Amino acid sequence: KFYNPIKLDSYGKIYSFSIGSRSIGKSTGWALRLLSNYLKKGEQFIYVRRTKDELDETAPSYFDNAINILLDADYHIDNFNYKGRKYYVNDEVCGYAIPLSLQRKYKSADYSKVKYILYDEFMIMPWDTGSYIGGKANMLAEVEAMSSLYQTVDRCRGSAARNEVKVIFIGNAGTFFNPFFIHFEIDKYLRPDTK
């Protein structure tokens, strides 16, 4: 009874956009996907919000619905915690929380088990008071920040990249004016009736 990301994830693309109206379960669907992939395969994740303030507000409770669903489904979860920008399942690190605006600060960590970067609320709506990284003068700075984070996470010893990490962008429909849409030229294909 909530959004199921399995089909979108099955395309195997580096960048995927999960966009739709509020309250259809995108966050819960992706949270379930990330946690179940960790529990089944040991694949870690990174939860991203634009700023430290946004992250501090949402990161501690982002996975609450998914954890409750998994507990009801008898997954073996003895405990789930968020502490020091890390998520823990059964006292093992399963994920990280990083503000995109400060991604350079987190470059030295080992992300070799990370398979997903989830960028929550990547779109700013016209009525929002915030702005993209770089502001109106340099909106593509946000794309550069994500590219830098991606390269940090996807790197491996002996080569420039693993080519294994996927970036998932979650947002609510409402605007075409977005640095990622512009960078990837997605805006050319969007119309008011686009599904």
Disulfide bonds with the S-S distance in Angstrom:
none
